[in-house]
Amino acid sequence: MLLSWINDVFEQNRVALFGLERRTIINFDNDLRDGLVLGSLVAFYCPHFKEDLQKMFVSCTMAEQCLHNALILLEIFRKIRIEMIPLATQITDPNPITMLMLLVNLAEVLPSLKPIDIAYLNGKLSQPCKKTFTIKNKFKKAVQYETFIISKNPELFTTSAEKFSIQSKSSFQLGVTFSSALFLKTDALLVVKSLSTPAFPVQAETLVFTLKANISEFSPKKIDIFDLKCPIYEEKLIQMPLKCPFVFKGAKEFTISTLESHKISKTAFHIDELLEEIENNFFPREFFAIDETIMLDGSNKEQSIEIIYNPIGQIQKSGIFIFSNEEIGQFAIKICGTPEPPKPSPILRGQGKSFTVSQNQLFWKTTVSGSKETVLKIYGENVFFQNALERVVKLSLPRAEREIREKTFSLNSRALKEKVISPFFFKKIRTFEVFSTSEHFILPKTIEIDTSTAQVEIPIQLATNDQGRYPGLIFFQGTGDSILDTRIIRVEAIVTAEFQSKNLTLEAPAREQVDLLIPIQNTTPHVWKMSANLRIEENSSAGFCQERDPFSGPEIFVVQPGDNFNYRLLFSPTFKKTYKAVLKMVNNTDGSTADFNITGIGRNPKISQKLSFNAVKCDSPRKASIIIPNLGRRKMQFQVHTTLGSVIAGPLSIDAEKNSSAEYIFEIVPPEIDHYRGLLVFAGRELYKTNNPDYDSDHEDDFNGENGDELVEMPHGEEFLILYELEITSVRGDPAKRLKFTGSCGQWLSKKIELNNPTERDLIFKIKSSNFDILKIEEAVKISPHSKKSIEILFMPEAASNPTPADLTFESDLTGRFWYQIEFYLEEPLPKIIVAKDVPFGKWENISLPGMVFFCHFSFFCNYH
């Protein structure tokens, strides 16, 4: 009979439980050695142990495998509380008597574990759920019971009483509590077994109830400190605060799972319903945890976790993050994300002559009489949408796979995208509804866009002829399978009156300022809010010279209705050159613009200072100096020019340090007695370090500094001109020698003057006399090197003055010019004896007296005898 029971139960379970072939049990030793028959008996009456029993070896070829199966059975025997529990070796090396006793015990206990009812315990995560059973006593005497739980997780169940007694015709309320910190579905048996004792001799029937426990409901903690809003297709990284609700020592590793729900107002969730919602939702995920695990402290210390919110659809969602540790438990937190409209889409370039683009905004410019119909060009693909989908693919992958794919550049493969995201979002043709926030734009209501094309043309009309500005947003909202594709184009139509650009010319000396008034008349009833933008054209030297802007004017101004406003344009050139600029005035009230092409001509600067030098002796240098300011932003080098080249001598260049000035020292050497007037010009340019063309870095060892440093200072940029006006009045200089000669009037005298040549070259002096009537000398004389030469001069003093002044001027290329002052003093002439001559009485007689140079003719008349 016992073997029949064993064979009957084994036949029913062998295939479903172990997949065994048919066999007949004929003994109590060898047929039970592998434990599979005993396992079939347990599984038939206690099906919740099937998971453990399926861990047994089916084909036992070694003793160790049989021992493994026996140990699993012994653990189950303890849980179902059979009285006779053998050793593991007594099963693997069975004794028929021992095995017979075990089977008798199982035949008594297992059928009694057949449940009489099923109780469901559905609870919340980490919260106890309770079920009450009414146990009645139908006997005339009191009955005593003991209770225990048969389960894989008996520690999760507690009963209100382990032992209790019920009086005759009475009942007892037995409570069973189930609590789990993990999402869990488990079955258990509640066994209420009668205990027969001398005090309670009645042996009642054993009561067994199936307990089906399920922890699927949970209430995640809502994080309200974040105003989590983000434009569609953008990602937002946040640091979410976190506290572990469990108390334990040290830190434990928790895995992070992310779920999403559209029911943002819901406070309690069922894990099964949530998973079903996610499975039926083909929209991409929007919440991601950066890390897959996190180490949490068990001392209730606040920590943080990095969360990414990547909205793609226009529906609010809740991100639910579940933190799990098999030993500690699970808990959840929730944050709500609100998507905002996407940023304006990128504007396709090349829209046409009537369009301009600035920072993702399209400006459609036309005039009152101009065309009001055109074509708007947009990209075929929504770049923002595609970037958001690529982020979903990347963040959905485990970290290890993500890192591998990043290294192998396989993150953007089409197969991977369709594995993570529904293929609906990769359709080539998409349908859109089109509408605008401005009533002045007329557009088609629906369009189809081929995302494989580079651009799509959309017809657009402007429904007004009035002057003004008409801003608006054009929405392209995908429909059907394209519902997640949303695009916004920011357009502003500007209707203005016709205006021709004007040319303006200003002239000013360098470093001086002039202005020009541009009249603006507001004849409308509106306040004009104006802005002016001066765009100065760069010149070729702009890279070297840091020149201030030559043009300036107010950037913002207001013109009241009926007023005349004069826009003051200032021109202040730094250099003598021509400047170009464009002044663009924009009427921000009606959108009209006016362009002015400006030409500024910088002339020579004004005279910085007038300097006068009086009584400057000729041929006698006088030193003078001028302080030259540095008008640049760097060290400057000035080239010196003058119109008084024969009068002024000085360095041809001078350097002035940054934020300083330089003293220019020169000599005034007037060649003649005259009144001189001219300019001294300093043309300065800034010095920049540049490569020395003479420097040879390949032979640095032999360089020895002969060709200078590797970098040298070279002048660059425009010239700063500084002008000084000089006025010089010259007088005769002091003579090199003063010579005094004496002689008689009326006689030519000869004297010697000695000239010396100490140089290595021949000296040729040009000699000039101040009065050839009384002083004669050679016009030129040549003197050999290191020699002296005497020069003869002839002079004849005048009787009219004593002394008689005269001078000699000597001029040579080597020595320059010098002069000798000569004074001639008169002496008494020697007496001259005239031979007596008879003159007749009463007659005139002519007598000639010979002289040195002239003859005196006298007439005598004798009137006495």
Secondary structure, DSSP 4 states (H G I P E B T S, - for coil): -HHHHHHHHHHHHIIIII-PPP-----SSGGGTTSHHHHHHHHHH-GGGHHHHTTS-SS--SHHHHHHHHHHHHHHHHHHT-S----HHHHHTT-HHHHHHHHHHHHHHTGGG--SEEEEEEEETTS-EEEEEEEE--SSS-EEEEEEEEES-GGGEEES-SEEEE-TT-EEEEEEEE--SS-EEEEEEEEEEEE--SSS---PPPEEEEEEEEEEEE-PEE--S---EEETT--EEEEEEE---S--SSEEEEEEEEEEES-TT---EEHHHHHHHHHH--SPP-EEES-SEEEEETT---EEEEEEE---SSS-EEEEEEEEETTTEEEEEEEEEEEEPPPPPPPPS---TTEEE-SSEEEEEEETTS--EEEEEEESS-HHHHHHHHHHHHHHS-HHHHHHHHHHT-TT-HHHHHHHS-GGGG-SEEEEEEEES-TTEE--SEEEEETTSSEEEEEEEE---SSEEEEEEEEEEE-GGGTT-EEEEEEEEEEE-----EEEEEEEETT--EEEEEEEE--SSS-EEEEEEEEEPP-TTTTT--PPPSEE--SEEEE-TT-EEEEEEEE--SSSSEEEEEEEEEETTT--EEEEEEEEEEEPPPEEEEEEEEEEETTS-EEEEEEEE--SSS-EEEEEEES-TTTEE--SEEEE-TT-EEEEEEEE--SSSSEEEEEEEEEEEEEEEEE-TT--GGGGGGTTTTT--SEEEEEEEEEEEEEEEEEEEEEPPPPSEEEEEEEETT--EEEEEEEEE-SSS-EEEEEEES-TTTEE--SEEEE-TTEEEEEEEEE---SSSSSEEEEEEEEETTTEEEEEEEEEEEEPPPP-PPPP----TT-EEEEEE--SS--EEEEEE----
